[in-house]
Amino acid sequence: MTAGPRTTRVELTEPATALLRRLARQHGPLMFHQSGGCCDGSSPMCYPRGEFRVGGQDVMLGVVDDETPFWMSADQFAYWQHTHLTVDVVPGRGSGFSVEAPEGVRFLIRSRLLTEAELARLEAELPLPTGADRPE
């Protein structure tokens, strides 16, 4: 019996993967957090792991590039729960403390609605971990 395609809520483009790996060599293990809001507040922010504390009101959408957790505020997830996110990288500096800012590029989100089949597979899985589930 063959399993269907793996359904994820978030993934990286090839350029974003290459940048993330380069940044990880410079800064050590990283994490993403998507908070919401206007302007650059709605861009995914990339931090050295441990320098941004997730809380009980954050959910982990998944792990990108096999080791980098991607978190989102629960309020934001309420709006985006039916959406697949793709992290890309584009020229230009965003504001904020994201580790790619000095590189002259910024991460951004491209999105699409999840299909009915993808939603069904995701709903059949365990619930998303929250910051409250994170070991200290």
VOBA-1610 file (N, C-alpha, C; in pm, whole numbers, padded with zeros to 5 digits, always signed):
BEGIN
Met+00084-00117+00000Met+00000+00000+00000Met+00089+00124+00000Thr+00065+00217-00089Thr+00146+00336-00102Thr+00080+00451-00030Ala+00158+00522+00050Ala+00106+00640+00118Ala+00090+00753+00016Gly-00007+00839+00041Gly-00027+00954-00046Gly+00083+01055-00026Pro+00080+01160-00103Pro+00183+01262-00087Pro+00176+01323+00052Arg+00291+01356+00105Arg+00297+01415+00238Arg+00241+01557+00232Thr+00152+01587+00322Thr+00092+01719+00327Thr+00162+01802+00434Thr+00206+01919+00396Thr+00269+02010+00490Thr+00194+02142+00488Arg+00210+02218+00593Arg+00150+02351+00598Arg+00248+02459+00552Val+00377+02427+00555Val+00478+02527+00521Val+00598+02458+00456Glu+00656+02526+00358Glu+00777+02476+00292Glu+00860+02594+00246Leu+00980+02565+00199Leu+01073+02667+00151Leu+01095+02652+00002Thr+01118+02763-00068Thr+01166+02754-00205Thr+01314+02717-00201Glu+01369+02679-00314Glu+01513+02647-00319Glu+01599+02766-00277Pro+01572+02888-00328Pro+01653+03002-00283Pro+01641+03027-00132Ala+01522+03009-00076Ala+01504+03028+00069Ala+01580+02920+00146Thr+01580+02797+00096Thr+01655+02689+00160Thr+01804+02720+00160Ala+01857+02766+00047Ala+01999+02798+00038Ala+02035+02910+00135Leu+01952+03013+00142Leu+01979+03123+00235Leu+01970+03075+00379Leu+01869+02997+00412Leu+01853+02947+00549Leu+01975+02866+00591Arg+02026+02782+00503Arg+02144+02700+00536Arg+02266+02788+00557Arg+02283+02890+00473Arg+02396+02982+00489Arg+02384+03057+00622Leu+02263+03102+00655Leu+02243+03173+00781Leu+02265+03082+00901Ala+02226+02955+00889Ala+02248+02860+00999Ala+02396+02835+01022Arg+02476+02836+00916Arg+02622+02821+00934Arg+02678+02941+01011Gln+02621+03059+00991Gln+02667+03180+01059Gln+02615+03191+01202His+02488+03155+01223His+02419+03185+01348His+02384+03062+01433Gly+02403+02942+01379Gly+02362+02822+01451Gly+02216+02790+01420Pro+02154+02701+01498Pro+02015+02661+01472Pro+01921+02782+01472Leu+01826+02778+01378Leu+01735+02891+01358Leu+01591+02848+01379Met+01503+02946+01380Met+01359+02924+01385Met+01291+03037+01310Phe+01168+03011+01262Phe+01085+03114+01202Phe+00967+03142+01294His+00922+03267+01292His+00797+03302+01359His+00721+03398+01269Gln+00596+03367+01245Gln+00505+03448+01163Gln+00401+03506+01258Ser+00410+03636+01285Ser+00322+03692+01386Ser+00193+03750+01330Gly+00199+03813+01217Gly+00082+03881+01164Gly+00096+04030+01185Gly-00001+04101+01141Gly+00006+04246+01152Gly+00027+04307+01016Cys+00056+04433+01017Cys+00074+04502+00889Cys+00221+04512+00856Cys+00247+04552+00735Cys+00383+04581+00688Cys+00474+04461+00710Asp+00595+04485+00762Asp+00689+04376+00782Asp+00649+04285+00897Gly+00553+04329+00980Gly+00505+04242+01087Gly+00438+04118+01034Ser+00398+04118+00906Ser+00337+04000+00848Ser+00437+03915+00771Ser+00563+03953+00773Ser+00669+03874+00710Ser+00718+03769+00808Pro+00765+03654+00756Pro+00822+03556+00849Pro+00955+03608+00902Met+00972+03603+01030Met+01096+03648+01092Met+01179+03526+01128Cys+01307+03532+01099Cys+01399+03422+01124Cys+01495+03466+01235Tyr+01500+03385+01341Tyr+01582+03418+01457Tyr+01672+03301+01494Pro+01786+03330+01558Pro+01860+03219+01620Pro+01767+03153+01722Arg+01764+03021+01719Arg+01675+02949+01809Arg+01709+02984+01953Gly+01607+03016+02029Gly+01624+03054+02168Gly+01624+03204+02191Glu+01643+03283+02084Glu+01642+03428+02100Glu+01502+03488+02087Phe+01408+03410+02041Phe+01268+03451+02038Phe+01190+03344+02112Arg+01123+03383+02216Arg+01049+03286+02297Arg+00908+03270+02244Val+00874+03147+02209Val+00735+03120+02172Val+00658+03094+02300Gly+00529+03126+02295Gly+00445+03108+02413Gly+00329+03016+02385Gly+00243+03004+02481Gly+00127+02917+02470Gly+00030+02959+02361Gln+00042+03081+02313Gln-00046+03130+02207Gln+00020+03121+02069Asp+00125+03040+02057Asp+00190+03015+01929Asp+00171+02869+01893Val+00157+02841+01763Val+00147+02704+01715Val+00261+02677+01618Met+00312+02556+01619Met+00418+02518+01527Met+00354+02454+01404Leu+00369+02521+01289Leu+00310+02470+01165Leu+00388+02353+01108Gly+00515+02347+01141Gly+00596+02239+01087Gly+00743+02271+01105Val+00824+02186+01044Val+00969+02202+01047Val+01014+02208+00902Val+01089+02313+00868Val+01137+02328+00731Val+01285+02291+00726Asp+01327+02242+00614Asp+01465+02198+00592Asp+01510+02102+00701Asp+01421+02016+00746Asp+01448+01907+00839Asp+01484+01948+00981Glu+01505+02077+01008Glu+01546+02110+01145Glu+01502+02248+01194Thr+01438+02326+01112Thr+01403+02462+01151Thr+01253+02473+01177Pro+01213+02490+01304Pro+01070+02501+01333Pro+01012+02632+01280Phe+00887+02624+01236Phe+00815+02741+01186Phe+00692+02760+01274Trp+00691+02869+01350Trp+00585+02901+01444Trp+00498+03013+01390Met+00374+03018+01437Met+00281+03125+01401Met+00195+03154+01523Ser+00161+03282+01541Ser+00072+03314+01652Ser-00064+03247+01628Ala-00128+03205+01735Ala-00257+03135+01723Ala-00362+03223+01657Asp-00361+03352+01687Asp-00457+03443+01623Asp-00437+03446+01473Gln-00312+03451+01429Gln-00282+03451+01286Gln-00322+03318+01224Phe-00294+03207+01295Phe-00327+03075+01243Phe-00478+03060+01222Ala-00558+03124+01306Ala-00704+03118+01289Ala-00744+03167+01151Tyr-00672+03264+01098Tyr-00700+03316+00963Tyr-00637+03231+00854Trp-00522+03170+00881Trp-00443+03103+00778Trp-00453+02951+00783Gln-00540+02895+00866Gln-00541+02750+00885Gln-00576+02670+00759His-00638+02731+00663His-00673+02663+00538His-00573+02693+00426Thr-00456+02743+00465Thr-00360+02793+00368Thr-00227+02718+00379His-00167+02690+00264His-00032+02637+00259His+00062+02755+00236Leu+00169+02762+00315Leu+00263+02874+00306Leu+00393+02827+00242Thr+00445+02910+00154Thr+00577+02886+00096Thr+00664+03006+00130Val+00775+02979+00198Val+00869+03084+00233Val+00963+03102+00115Asp+00971+03225+00067Asp+01059+03260-00044Asp+01153+03370+00004Val+01246+03408-00078Val+01338+03517-00047Val+01341+03612-00166Val+01341+03741-00138Val+01343+03843-00242Val+01445+03951-00206Pro+01495+04024-00305Pro+01586+04135-00275Pro+01514+04243-00196Gly+01589+04314-00116Gly+01535+04425-00039Gly+01546+04398+00108Arg+01553+04503+00183Arg+01565+04489+00328Arg+01431+04510+00392Gly+01393+04416+00475Gly+01276+04435+00558Gly+01320+04503+00686Ser+01226+04546+00765Ser+01264+04601+00894Ser+01248+04491+00998Gly+01306+04511+01110Gly+01294+04411+01215Gly+01427+04346+01244Phe+01421+04238+01318Phe+01542+04174+01368Phe+01568+04039+01303Ser+01506+04012+01192Ser+01525+03885+01124Ser+01670+03875+01076Val+01730+03757+01090Val+01875+03742+01065Val+01916+03765+00921Glu+01824+03761+00826Glu+01864+03783+00687Glu+01875+03930+00651Ala+01828+04021+00737Ala+01825+04164+00705Ala+01960+04220+00657Pro+02072+04187+00722Pro+02201+04242+00675Pro+02244+04190+00538Glu+02179+04085+00488Glu+02216+04027+00359Glu+02158+04103+00241Gly+02071+04202+00268Gly+02008+04276+00158Gly+01892+04202+00094Val+01841+04102+00162Val+01725+04025+00115Val+01629+04009+00232Arg+01509+03959+00200Arg+01414+03932+00308Arg+01330+03811+00271Phe+01291+03739+00374Phe+01199+03628+00355Phe+01059+03685+00338Leu+00978+03617+00258Leu+00838+03653+00247Leu+00756+03527+00225Ile+00627+03540+00248Ile+00534+03427+00237Ile+00456+03436+00108Arg+00448+03325+00039Arg+00356+03310-00074Arg+00256+03204-00026Ser+00131+03221-00059Ser+00032+03129-00003Ser-00066+03082-00109Arg-00127+02970-00078Arg-00236+02915-00160Arg-00329+02841-00066Leu-00454+02826-00107Leu-00547+02748-00026Leu-00511+02601-00033Leu-00523+02533+00079Leu-00505+02389+00081Leu-00622+02323+00007Thr-00596+02212-00059Thr-00703+02139-00126Thr-00786+02065-00022Glu-00903+02019-00062Glu-00987+01941+00030Glu-00914+01815+00078Ala-00841+01749-00012Ala-00766+01629+00026Ala-00655+01663+00125Glu-00584+01772+00103Glu-00479+01813+00196Glu-00538+01845+00333Leu-00648+01917+00336Leu-00713+01950+00463Leu-00755+01823+00537Ala-00811+01728+00464Ala-00853+01603+00528Ala-00734+01529+00589Arg-00622+01522+00516Arg-00502+01456+00570Arg-00451+01529+00694Leu-00447+01662+00689Leu-00399+01739+00804Leu-00490+01724+00925Glu-00619+01721+00903Glu-00714+01707+01014Glu-00706+01569+01077Ala-00659+01469+01001Ala-00647+01334+01054Ala-00521+01317+01140Glu-00428+01413+01132Glu-00304+01405+01208Glu-00324+01456+01350Leu-00220+01439+01429Leu-00222+01493+01565Leu-00236+01644+01561Pro-00289+01704+01668Pro-00298+01851+01670Pro-00161+01916+01663Leu-00158+02038+01613Leu-00033+02112+01604Leu+00020+02140+01744Pro+00152+02128+01764Pro+00207+02162+01895Pro+00196+02313+01920Thr+00181+02349+02045Thr+00180+02490+02081Thr+00304+02522+02161Gly+00327+02650+02182Gly+00441+02690+02264Gly+00432+02634+02404Ala+00310+02609+02451Ala+00292+02549+02584Ala+00344+02406+02587Asp+00348+02339+02470Asp+00396+02200+02463Asp+00548+02192+02452Arg+00611+02306+02433Arg+00756+02311+02412Arg+00830+02281+02541Pro+00923+02187+02540Pro+00999+02161+02661Pro+01090+02279+02693Glu+01106+02309+02819Glu+01193+02421+02862Glu+01336+02377+02870
//
